[in-house]
Amino acid sequence: MATLTLILVFTAASGALSALIAGGFLLLPEARRNAILPHLVSFATGALLGAALLALLPHAFEAAGPGGTHGIGIALAVGIIAFFMLEKMVLWRHCHADPCEAHAPQERHRAQASATLILWGDAFHNTLDGVLIAAAFLTDTHLGIVTAIAVFTHEIPQEVGDLAILLHGGMTRQRAFALNIAVSLSSVAGAATAYFLLAQALGALPYALAFAAASFLYVAVADLIPGLHRRVDARTSVQQVALIATGILLIAVTHELAH
């Protein structure tokens, strides 16, 4: 199968399946959702860490060669700073759509603004996910599969949260679900664009992989892990460690079997 076809199939599958599972997950009773979601976040944290540290970065260093290791480090640092700035801008925009304004809008207006913001923000995020998957596939087919799996695992809890925000913003379940599916598939556009751009600049691939690793590390360390620390009892902590380890193990085994 041609590389472009593989990229498009795995990118579309990753986005669509995560949105479908999130949609079904949202049909569960709220108490059940609240009980399951933290476990999904723990597992996704491990999958992201595994993909970044066991797959993306080793391939980036290997492709760059001994003379390019410093550049990989720079690309990783730049990626982390870029995602920090991106999140900062989203938080700043969210603040200005919330009661930070001088004339605070009603709760309904804030909820609607948050719903609109999450759609645009998620579309950009998913487009970037497509770029990361394409970069991985252009380097190695097995690496592309592992990257798609990592994207899929961390998208599910995010999609559940997005759907909750859309429903809170006044959308019907049908409209929220349809828009979430459409936004999830924006990753395909990012993947297709990256394929044609990166295929002409193969020398940039190792640094694109490092940038992808920065994305995964930032989401895991800055976004997911702080949420896990909100629960500190011994039983929950052991479960979190076990699920993070399971996520890492899944990526390690998948990567090994793929080779």
Contacts in CASP RR format, 6 or more apart in sequence:
PFRMAT RR
TARGET T0000
AUTHOR 0000-0000-0000
METHOD contacts of the structure
MODEL  1
MATLTLILVFTAASGALSALIAGGFLLLPEARRNAILPHLVSFATGALLG
AALLALLPHAFEAAGPGGTHGIGIALAVGIIAFFMLEKMVLWRHCHADPC
EAHAPQERHRAQASATLILWGDAFHNTLDGVLIAAAFLTDTHLGIVTAIA
VFTHEIPQEVGDLAILLHGGMTRQRAFALNIAVSLSSVAGAATAYFLLAQ
ALGALPYALAFAAASFLYVAVADLIPGLHRRVDARTSVQQVALIATGILL
IAVTHELAH
1 9 0 8 1.000
3 137 0 8 1.000
3 138 0 8 1.000
3 141 0 8 1.000
3 195 0 8 1.000
4 192 0 8 1.000
4 195 0 8 1.000
6 137 0 8 1.000
6 141 0 8 1.000
7 133 0 8 1.000
7 134 0 8 1.000
7 137 0 8 1.000
7 138 0 8 1.000
7 191 0 8 1.000
7 192 0 8 1.000
7 195 0 8 1.000
8 188 0 8 1.000
8 191 0 8 1.000
8 192 0 8 1.000
10 133 0 8 1.000
10 137 0 8 1.000
10 144 0 8 1.000
10 145 0 8 1.000
10 148 0 8 1.000
11 129 0 8 1.000
11 130 0 8 1.000
11 133 0 8 1.000
11 134 0 8 1.000
11 148 0 8 1.000
11 187 0 8 1.000
11 188 0 8 1.000
11 190 0 8 1.000
11 191 0 8 1.000
12 185 0 8 1.000
12 187 0 8 1.000
12 188 0 8 1.000
13 148 0 8 1.000
13 152 0 8 1.000
14 129 0 8 1.000
14 133 0 8 1.000
14 148 0 8 1.000
14 149 0 8 1.000
14 151 0 8 1.000
14 152 0 8 1.000
14 155 0 8 1.000
14 187 0 8 1.000
15 126 0 8 1.000
15 129 0 8 1.000
15 151 0 8 1.000
15 152 0 8 1.000
15 155 0 8 1.000
15 184 0 8 1.000
15 185 0 8 1.000
15 187 0 8 1.000
16 181 0 8 1.000
16 184 0 8 1.000
16 185 0 8 1.000
17 152 0 8 1.000
18 151 0 8 1.000
18 152 0 8 1.000
18 155 0 8 1.000
18 156 0 8 1.000
18 159 0 8 1.000
18 184 0 8 1.000
19 155 0 8 1.000
19 159 0 8 1.000
19 177 0 8 1.000
19 180 0 8 1.000
19 181 0 8 1.000
19 184 0 8 1.000
20 181 0 8 1.000
21 156 0 8 1.000
21 159 0 8 1.000
22 155 0 8 1.000
22 156 0 8 1.000
22 159 0 8 1.000
22 160 0 8 1.000
22 161 0 8 1.000
22 162 0 8 1.000
22 163 0 8 1.000
22 180 0 8 1.000
23 159 0 8 1.000
23 160 0 8 1.000
23 163 0 8 1.000
23 177 0 8 1.000
23 180 0 8 1.000
25 33 0 8 1.000
25 36 0 8 1.000
25 156 0 8 1.000
25 160 0 8 1.000
26 33 0 8 1.000
26 160 0 8 1.000
26 163 0 8 1.000
26 164 0 8 1.000
26 167 0 8 1.000
26 173 0 8 1.000
28 36 0 8 1.000
33 160 0 8 1.000
37 157 0 8 1.000
37 160 0 8 1.000
38 228 0 8 1.000
38 231 0 8 1.000
38 236 0 8 1.000
38 240 0 8 1.000
39 239 0 8 1.000
39 243 0 8 1.000
40 156 0 8 1.000
40 157 0 8 1.000
40 160 0 8 1.000
41 157 0 8 1.000
41 224 0 8 1.000
41 227 0 8 1.000
41 228 0 8 1.000
42 228 0 8 1.000
42 239 0 8 1.000
42 240 0 8 1.000
42 243 0 8 1.000
42 244 0 8 1.000
43 153 0 8 1.000
43 243 0 8 1.000
43 244 0 8 1.000
43 246 0 8 1.000
43 247 0 8 1.000
44 153 0 8 1.000
44 154 0 8 1.000
44 156 0 8 1.000
44 157 0 8 1.000
44 220 0 8 1.000
44 224 0 8 1.000
44 247 0 8 1.000
45 154 0 8 1.000
45 220 0 8 1.000
45 224 0 8 1.000
45 225 0 8 1.000
45 228 0 8 1.000
45 243 0 8 1.000
45 244 0 8 1.000
45 247 0 8 1.000
46 220 0 8 1.000
46 243 0 8 1.000
46 244 0 8 1.000
46 245 0 8 1.000
46 246 0 8 1.000
46 247 0 8 1.000
46 248 0 8 1.000
46 251 0 8 1.000
47 149 0 8 1.000
47 150 0 8 1.000
47 153 0 8 1.000
47 154 0 8 1.000
47 247 0 8 1.000
47 248 0 8 1.000
47 250 0 8 1.000
47 251 0 8 1.000
48 150 0 8 1.000
48 153 0 8 1.000
48 154 0 8 1.000
48 216 0 8 1.000
48 217 0 8 1.000
48 219 0 8 1.000
48 220 0 8 1.000
48 224 0 8 1.000
49 216 0 8 1.000
49 217 0 8 1.000
49 220 0 8 1.000
49 244 0 8 1.000
49 248 0 8 1.000
50 150 0 8 1.000
50 247 0 8 1.000
50 248 0 8 1.000
50 251 0 8 1.000
50 252 0 8 1.000
51 146 0 8 1.000
51 147 0 8 1.000
51 149 0 8 1.000
51 150 0 8 1.000
51 213 0 8 1.000
51 216 0 8 1.000
51 251 0 8 1.000
52 212 0 8 1.000
52 213 0 8 1.000
52 214 0 8 1.000
52 216 0 8 1.000
52 217 0 8 1.000
52 220 0 8 1.000
53 213 0 8 1.000
53 217 0 8 1.000
54 248 0 8 1.000
54 251 0 8 1.000
54 252 0 8 1.000
54 255 0 8 1.000
55 136 0 8 1.000
55 143 0 8 1.000
55 146 0 8 1.000
55 147 0 8 1.000
55 251 0 8 1.000
55 255 0 8 1.000
56 136 0 8 1.000
56 143 0 8 1.000
56 147 0 8 1.000
56 209 0 8 1.000
56 210 0 8 1.000
56 212 0 8 1.000
56 213 0 8 1.000
56 216 0 8 1.000
57 72 0 8 1.000
57 76 0 8 1.000
57 209 0 8 1.000
57 210 0 8 1.000
57 213 0 8 1.000
59 136 0 8 1.000
59 139 0 8 1.000
59 140 0 8 1.000
59 143 0 8 1.000
59 206 0 8 1.000
59 209 0 8 1.000
60 72 0 8 1.000
60 75 0 8 1.000
60 206 0 8 1.000
60 207 0 8 1.000
60 209 0 8 1.000
60 210 0 8 1.000
60 213 0 8 1.000
61 69 0 8 1.000
61 72 0 8 1.000
61 206 0 8 1.000
63 139 0 8 1.000
63 205 0 8 1.000
63 206 0 8 1.000
63 209 0 8 1.000
64 71 0 8 1.000
64 72 0 8 1.000
64 206 0 8 1.000
64 207 0 8 1.000
65 206 0 8 1.000
68 206 0 8 1.000
71 207 0 8 1.000
71 210 0 8 1.000
72 206 0 8 1.000
72 207 0 8 1.000
72 210 0 8 1.000
73 210 0 8 1.000
75 206 0 8 1.000
75 207 0 8 1.000
75 210 0 8 1.000
75 211 0 8 1.000
75 214 0 8 1.000
76 210 0 8 1.000
76 211 0 8 1.000
76 213 0 8 1.000
76 214 0 8 1.000
76 217 0 8 1.000
77 214 0 8 1.000
78 211 0 8 1.000
78 214 0 8 1.000
79 210 0 8 1.000
79 211 0 8 1.000
79 214 0 8 1.000
79 215 0 8 1.000
79 218 0 8 1.000
80 214 0 8 1.000
80 217 0 8 1.000
80 218 0 8 1.000
82 211 0 8 1.000
82 214 0 8 1.000
83 214 0 8 1.000
83 215 0 8 1.000
83 218 0 8 1.000
83 219 0 8 1.000
83 222 0 8 1.000
84 218 0 8 1.000
84 222 0 8 1.000
87 218 0 8 1.000
87 222 0 8 1.000
87 223 0 8 1.000
90 117 0 8 1.000
90 121 0 8 1.000
93 117 0 8 1.000
94 114 0 8 1.000
94 117 0 8 1.000
97 110 0 8 1.000
97 113 0 8 1.000
97 114 0 8 1.000
97 117 0 8 1.000
98 110 0 8 1.000
98 113 0 8 1.000
98 114 0 8 1.000
99 105 0 8 1.000
99 110 0 8 1.000
105 113 0 8 1.000
108 169 0 8 1.000
108 170 0 8 1.000
111 165 0 8 1.000
111 168 0 8 1.000
111 169 0 8 1.000
111 170 0 8 1.000
112 169 0 8 1.000
112 170 0 8 1.000
114 165 0 8 1.000
114 168 0 8 1.000
114 169 0 8 1.000
115 165 0 8 1.000
115 166 0 8 1.000
115 168 0 8 1.000
115 169 0 8 1.000
115 170 0 8 1.000
115 171 0 8 1.000
118 162 0 8 1.000
118 165 0 8 1.000
118 166 0 8 1.000
119 166 0 8 1.000
119 179 0 8 1.000
119 183 0 8 1.000
122 158 0 8 1.000
122 162 0 8 1.000
122 180 0 8 1.000
122 183 0 8 1.000
122 184 0 8 1.000
123 183 0 8 1.000
123 186 0 8 1.000
126 155 0 8 1.000
126 183 0 8 1.000
126 184 0 8 1.000
126 185 0 8 1.000
126 186 0 8 1.000
126 187 0 8 1.000
127 186 0 8 1.000
127 187 0 8 1.000
127 189 0 8 1.000
127 190 0 8 1.000
128 190 0 8 1.000
128 215 0 8 1.000
129 151 0 8 1.000
129 155 0 8 1.000
129 187 0 8 1.000
130 151 0 8 1.000
130 187 0 8 1.000
130 188 0 8 1.000
130 190 0 8 1.000
130 191 0 8 1.000
130 194 0 8 1.000
131 190 0 8 1.000
131 191 0 8 1.000
131 193 0 8 1.000
131 194 0 8 1.000
131 208 0 8 1.000
131 212 0 8 1.000
132 147 0 8 1.000
132 151 0 8 1.000
132 208 0 8 1.000
132 211 0 8 1.000
132 212 0 8 1.000
132 215 0 8 1.000
133 144 0 8 1.000
133 147 0 8 1.000
133 148 0 8 1.000
133 151 0 8 1.000
133 187 0 8 1.000
133 191 0 8 1.000
134 190 0 8 1.000
134 191 0 8 1.000
134 192 0 8 1.000
134 194 0 8 1.000
134 195 0 8 1.000
134 198 0 8 1.000
135 194 0 8 1.000
135 198 0 8 1.000
135 205 0 8 1.000
135 208 0 8 1.000
135 209 0 8 1.000
135 211 0 8 1.000
135 212 0 8 1.000
136 143 0 8 1.000
136 144 0 8 1.000
136 146 0 8 1.000
136 147 0 8 1.000
136 148 0 8 1.000
136 209 0 8 1.000
136 212 0 8 1.000
137 143 0 8 1.000
137 144 0 8 1.000
137 147 0 8 1.000
138 195 0 8 1.000
138 198 0 8 1.000
138 199 0 8 1.000
138 202 0 8 1.000
138 205 0 8 1.000
139 205 0 8 1.000
139 206 0 8 1.000
139 209 0 8 1.000
141 258 0 8 1.000
142 255 0 8 1.000
142 258 0 8 1.000
142 259 0 8 1.000
143 209 0 8 1.000
143 255 0 8 1.000
145 254 0 8 1.000
145 258 0 8 1.000
146 251 0 8 1.000
146 254 0 8 1.000
146 255 0 8 1.000
146 258 0 8 1.000
147 212 0 8 1.000
149 250 0 8 1.000
149 251 0 8 1.000
149 254 0 8 1.000
150 216 0 8 1.000
150 251 0 8 1.000
151 187 0 8 1.000
153 247 0 8 1.000
153 250 0 8 1.000
154 216 0 8 1.000
154 219 0 8 1.000
154 220 0 8 1.000
154 224 0 8 1.000
155 184 0 8 1.000
159 180 0 8 1.000
159 184 0 8 1.000
162 180 0 8 1.000
163 176 0 8 1.000
163 177 0 8 1.000
163 180 0 8 1.000
166 175 0 8 1.000
166 176 0 8 1.000
166 179 0 8 1.000
166 180 0 8 1.000
167 173 0 8 1.000
167 176 0 8 1.000
171 179 0 8 1.000
194 208 0 8 1.000
198 204 0 8 1.000
198 205 0 8 1.000
198 208 0 8 1.000
228 240 0 8 1.000
231 237 0 8 1.000
231 240 0 8 1.000
END
